[in-house]
């Protein structure tokens, strides 16, 4: 893999992309042009400073529709405190002067039909605050993605329109090999009301045969404004993923996924607060969103606090088949162990476990702590068998 160095400054005739003579650029157009011209596997090293990109929609007609071509690396040489990549305010003129309606600050890898089996983005602060429409910070289509030491700010999403993502990782459709890792990253959201439809970090690897995925040592925070709608969710994932030693604050949900199957998921050593549900696994199965199961899910050694409740009740773990007969999605092998749940709500308004699904098997709560007066079971609708939801310390059938 070749290496290209990029630095701020006035271009010079001797610039060749080497460490000694990096390509020097002054504006977003020049920054994007380097990536347009280099579509082979390349490591791009950004020297300290602030750079501007017009967003990935600028590359319509370029293979991959992405800032980074498949199997490329984007590296801030001195880390996220020294290297900044911001969305250029001129992004809205990308499509023949028309507002694109959604803008992605950085896309890496292939698009839905192109393959990529390894990507790296590290050592950057990515600022999407110039967007006046729903936006994302980083979106990769690739197996083997590594995103580390990245800070994302300024992302927005609009309820009823489009969701904003801080960091979004998808396997490319033709290379669903998993092996993705997001570590040591921070996503910060600011805003309120209809501008708060956000997802902090979503690792959407969806092939059961893929390699394990990890989100670790990450922090997602959303501003809480009294009497305003909170952000959507801190973390999300699908298959073969461990969420480890992460913290999240200020969102409606700490973890949420309503897209495709969720399984072989472990949330461990995590902490944070939420407004409505700590771990929310609804299943709105449709032809466009096929869902067969929520299974093999472990939540261990976590602490979740319900603060500034956003509804008239709150729930620690929610499993919900949203099809008409509640009998299409399997909810099975959910193990909650050594966790602590708290709530500011009065007794009778906080529920430890809520299930609305007929195909429920082996839901366990062990070695957990929850507020006195908490409803241990709620919404376990017949014919969901009570015996399949076993909560240590709570008599069967209550």
TAPE-V507811 format. One record per pair of residues at least 24 apart in sequence whose ideal C-beta (glycine too) atoms are under 7 Angstrom apart, sorted by sequence separation. I is the first residue (numbers start at 1). GAP is how many residues later the second one is. If there is no record, write none. Layout:
i=I gap=GAP
i=I gap=GAP
//
This chain:
i=28 gap=24
i=39 gap=24
i=118 gap=24
i=126 gap=24
i=129 gap=24
i=134 gap=24
i=145 gap=24
i=198 gap=24
i=238 gap=24
i=239 gap=24
i=240 gap=24
i=241 gap=24
i=242 gap=24
i=243 gap=24
i=244 gap=24
i=245 gap=24
i=246 gap=24
i=247 gap=24
i=248 gap=24
i=249 gap=24
i=251 gap=24
i=252 gap=24
i=253 gap=24
i=254 gap=24
i=255 gap=24
i=256 gap=24
i=257 gap=24
i=258 gap=24
i=331 gap=24
i=350 gap=24
i=351 gap=24
i=352 gap=24
i=353 gap=24
i=354 gap=24
i=355 gap=24
i=360 gap=24
i=22 gap=25
i=27 gap=25
i=28 gap=25
i=116 gap=25
i=117 gap=25
i=119 gap=25
i=129 gap=25
i=131 gap=25
i=180 gap=25
i=239 gap=25
i=244 gap=25
i=245 gap=25
i=247 gap=25
i=254 gap=25
i=255 gap=25
i=294 gap=25
i=316 gap=25
i=348 gap=25
i=350 gap=25
i=354 gap=25
i=355 gap=25
i=356 gap=25
i=358 gap=25
i=360 gap=25
i=363 gap=25
i=367 gap=25
i=28 gap=26
i=32 gap=26
i=36 gap=26
i=116 gap=26
i=117 gap=26
i=118 gap=26
i=119 gap=26
i=120 gap=26
i=121 gap=26
i=122 gap=26
i=123 gap=26
i=124 gap=26
i=125 gap=26
i=126 gap=26
i=127 gap=26
i=128 gap=26
i=139 gap=26
i=215 gap=26
i=224 gap=26
i=242 gap=26
i=258 gap=26
i=278 gap=26
i=331 gap=26
i=347 gap=26
i=358 gap=26
i=362 gap=26
i=363 gap=26
i=364 gap=26
i=365 gap=26
i=366 gap=26
i=117 gap=27
i=122 gap=27
i=127 gap=27
i=128 gap=27
i=134 gap=27
i=178 gap=27
i=213 gap=27
i=222 gap=27
i=223 gap=27
i=243 gap=27
i=253 gap=27
i=341 gap=27
i=347 gap=27
i=348 gap=27
i=351 gap=27
i=357 gap=27
i=361 gap=27
i=365 gap=27
i=6 gap=28
i=44 gap=28
i=103 gap=28
i=122 gap=28
i=134 gap=28
i=136 gap=28
i=143 gap=28
i=212 gap=28
i=213 gap=28
i=214 gap=28
i=215 gap=28
i=216 gap=28
i=217 gap=28
i=218 gap=28
i=219 gap=28
i=220 gap=28
i=221 gap=28
i=222 gap=28
i=237 gap=28
i=329 gap=28
i=331 gap=28
i=332 gap=28
i=336 gap=28
i=340 gap=28
i=343 gap=28
i=360 gap=28
i=40 gap=29
i=44 gap=29
i=46 gap=29
i=48 gap=29
i=112 gap=29
i=121 gap=29
i=134 gap=29
i=135 gap=29
i=136 gap=29
i=137 gap=29
i=138 gap=29
i=139 gap=29
i=140 gap=29
i=141 gap=29
i=143 gap=29
i=178 gap=29
i=210 gap=29
i=216 gap=29
i=217 gap=29
i=221 gap=29
i=222 gap=29
i=260 gap=29
i=314 gap=29
i=330 gap=29
i=331 gap=29
i=332 gap=29
i=333 gap=29
i=334 gap=29
i=335 gap=29
i=336 gap=29
i=337 gap=29
i=338 gap=29
i=339 gap=29
i=340 gap=29
i=341 gap=29
i=342 gap=29
i=355 gap=29
i=360 gap=29
i=39 gap=30
i=41 gap=30
i=42 gap=30
i=43 gap=30
i=44 gap=30
i=45 gap=30
i=46 gap=30
i=47 gap=30
i=48 gap=30
i=103 gap=30
i=105 gap=30
i=111 gap=30
i=134 gap=30
i=137 gap=30
i=138 gap=30
i=140 gap=30
i=142 gap=30
i=176 gap=30
i=210 gap=30
i=212 gap=30
i=214 gap=30
i=216 gap=30
i=259 gap=30
i=261 gap=30
i=263 gap=30
i=274 gap=30
i=326 gap=30
i=329 gap=30
i=332 gap=30
i=334 gap=30
i=337 gap=30
i=338 gap=30
i=41 gap=31
i=44 gap=31
i=46 gap=31
i=102 gap=31
i=104 gap=31
i=105 gap=31
i=106 gap=31
i=109 gap=31
i=110 gap=31
i=141 gap=31
i=176 gap=31
i=179 gap=31
i=183 gap=31
i=208 gap=31
i=215 gap=31
i=260 gap=31
i=261 gap=31
i=271 gap=31
i=314 gap=31
i=326 gap=31
i=327 gap=31
i=35 gap=32
i=43 gap=32
i=45 gap=32
i=53 gap=32
i=55 gap=32
i=101 gap=32
i=102 gap=32
i=103 gap=32
i=104 gap=32
i=105 gap=32
i=106 gap=32
i=107 gap=32
i=108 gap=32
i=109 gap=32
i=110 gap=32
i=136 gap=32
i=143 gap=32
i=178 gap=32
i=179 gap=32
i=181 gap=32
i=186 gap=32
i=191 gap=32
i=206 gap=32
i=207 gap=32
i=261 gap=32
i=262 gap=32
i=263 gap=32
i=264 gap=32
i=265 gap=32
i=266 gap=32
i=267 gap=32
i=268 gap=32
i=269 gap=32
i=270 gap=32
i=271 gap=32
i=272 gap=32
i=273 gap=32
i=274 gap=32
i=313 gap=32
i=326 gap=32
i=327 gap=32
i=336 gap=32
i=35 gap=33
i=51 gap=33
i=102 gap=33
i=109 gap=33
i=143 gap=33
i=144 gap=33
i=164 gap=33
i=177 gap=33
i=178 gap=33
i=180 gap=33
i=181 gap=33
i=182 gap=33
i=183 gap=33
i=184 gap=33
i=185 gap=33
i=186 gap=33
i=187 gap=33
i=188 gap=33
i=189 gap=33
i=190 gap=33
i=192 gap=33
i=196 gap=33
i=198 gap=33
i=199 gap=33
i=200 gap=33
i=205 gap=33
i=206 gap=33
i=263 gap=33
i=268 gap=33
i=269 gap=33
i=275 gap=33
i=4 gap=34
i=48 gap=34
i=49 gap=34
i=50 gap=34
i=51 gap=34
i=52 gap=34
i=53 gap=34
i=54 gap=34
i=99 gap=34
i=108 gap=34
i=143 gap=34
i=155 gap=34
i=163 gap=34
i=164 gap=34
i=165 gap=34
i=166 gap=34
i=167 gap=34
i=168 gap=34
i=169 gap=34
i=170 gap=34
i=171 gap=34
i=176 gap=34
i=177 gap=34
i=178 gap=34
i=179 gap=34
i=183 gap=34
i=184 gap=34
i=189 gap=34
i=196 gap=34
i=198 gap=34
i=199 gap=34
i=200 gap=34
i=201 gap=34
i=202 gap=34
i=203 gap=34
i=204 gap=34
i=205 gap=34
i=268 gap=34
i=273 gap=34
i=275 gap=34
i=276 gap=34
i=355 gap=34
i=48 gap=35
i=53 gap=35
i=104 gap=35
i=143 gap=35
i=144 gap=35
i=145 gap=35
i=146 gap=35
i=147 gap=35
i=148 gap=35
i=149 gap=35
i=150 gap=35
i=151 gap=35
i=152 gap=35
i=153 gap=35
i=156 gap=35
i=159 gap=35
i=166 gap=35
i=169 gap=35
i=171 gap=35
i=178 gap=35
i=183 gap=35
i=193 gap=35
i=196 gap=35
i=197 gap=35
i=200 gap=35
i=202 gap=35
i=205 gap=35
i=262 gap=35
i=267 gap=35
i=275 gap=35
i=276 gap=35
i=294 gap=35
i=295 gap=35
i=309 gap=35
i=321 gap=35
i=50 gap=36
i=52 gap=36
i=54 gap=36
i=55 gap=36
i=58 gap=36
i=72 gap=36
i=143 gap=36
i=144 gap=36
i=148 gap=36
i=158 gap=36
i=163 gap=36
i=168 gap=36
i=171 gap=36
i=182 gap=36
i=192 gap=36
i=193 gap=36
i=205 gap=36
i=282 gap=36
i=293 gap=36
i=306 gap=36
i=309 gap=36
i=313 gap=36
i=314 gap=36
i=315 gap=36
i=316 gap=36
i=317 gap=36
i=318 gap=36
i=319 gap=36
i=320 gap=36
i=321 gap=36
i=353 gap=36
i=46 gap=37
i=54 gap=37
i=57 gap=37
i=143 gap=37
i=148 gap=37
i=158 gap=37
i=165 gap=37
i=192 gap=37
i=199 gap=37
i=281 gap=37
i=283 gap=37
i=292 gap=37
i=293 gap=37
i=294 gap=37
i=295 gap=37
i=296 gap=37
i=297 gap=37
i=298 gap=37
i=299 gap=37
i=300 gap=37
i=301 gap=37
i=302 gap=37
i=303 gap=37
i=304 gap=37
i=305 gap=37
i=306 gap=37
i=307 gap=37
i=312 gap=37
i=313 gap=37
i=316 gap=37
i=320 gap=37
i=4 gap=38
i=6 gap=38
i=57 gap=38
i=147 gap=38
i=159 gap=38
i=203 gap=38
i=234 gap=38
i=276 gap=38
i=277 gap=38
i=278 gap=38
i=279 gap=38
i=280 gap=38
i=281 gap=38
i=282 gap=38
i=283 gap=38
i=284 gap=38
i=285 gap=38
i=291 gap=38
i=292 gap=38
i=295 gap=38
i=300 gap=38
i=301 gap=38
i=306 gap=38
i=313 gap=38
i=319 gap=38
i=353 gap=38
i=6 gap=39
i=55 gap=39
i=67 gap=39
i=70 gap=39
i=85 gap=39
i=91 gap=39
i=156 gap=39
i=158 gap=39
i=171 gap=39
i=278 gap=39
i=283 gap=39
i=293 gap=39
i=300 gap=39
i=306 gap=39
i=315 gap=39
i=352 gap=39
i=1 gap=40
i=2 gap=40
i=3 gap=40
i=4 gap=40
i=5 gap=40
i=6 gap=40
i=7 gap=40
i=54 gap=40
i=67 gap=40
i=68 gap=40
i=70 gap=40
i=83 gap=40
i=87 gap=40
i=91 gap=40
i=92 gap=40
i=157 gap=40
i=282 gap=40
i=299 gap=40
i=1 gap=41
i=6 gap=41
i=8 gap=41
i=66 gap=41
i=67 gap=41
i=68 gap=41
i=83 gap=41
i=84 gap=41
i=85 gap=41
i=86 gap=41
i=87 gap=41
i=89 gap=41
i=157 gap=41
i=277 gap=41
i=1 gap=42
i=3 gap=42
i=5 gap=42
i=65 gap=42
i=66 gap=42
i=83 gap=42
i=88 gap=42
i=189 gap=42
i=57 gap=43
i=66 gap=43
i=80 gap=43
i=84 gap=43
i=87 gap=43
i=155 gap=43
i=285 gap=43
i=70 gap=44
i=79 gap=44
i=80 gap=44
i=86 gap=44
i=87 gap=44
i=285 gap=44
i=306 gap=44
i=66 gap=45
i=70 gap=45
i=71 gap=45
i=75 gap=45
i=80 gap=45
i=230 gap=45
i=57 gap=46
i=64 gap=46
i=65 gap=46
i=70 gap=46
i=71 gap=46
i=76 gap=46
i=77 gap=46
i=283 gap=46
i=64 gap=47
i=71 gap=47
i=72 gap=47
i=73 gap=47
i=74 gap=47
i=75 gap=47
i=76 gap=47
i=55 gap=48
i=56 gap=48
i=71 gap=48
i=75 gap=48
i=76 gap=48
i=200 gap=48
i=55 gap=49
i=55 gap=50
i=56 gap=50
i=64 gap=50
i=254 gap=50
i=56 gap=51
i=68 gap=51
i=53 gap=52
i=166 gap=54
i=206 gap=54
i=326 gap=55
i=116 gap=56
i=115 gap=57
i=114 gap=58
i=117 gap=58
i=252 gap=58
i=115 gap=59
i=116 gap=59
i=28 gap=60
i=102 gap=60
i=113 gap=60
i=115 gap=60
i=117 gap=60
i=112 gap=61
i=113 gap=61
i=110 gap=62
i=178 gap=62
i=109 gap=63
i=278 gap=63
i=143 gap=67
i=80 gap=69
i=163 gap=69
i=79 gap=70
i=80 gap=70
i=80 gap=71
i=70 gap=72
i=230 gap=80
i=224 gap=84
//
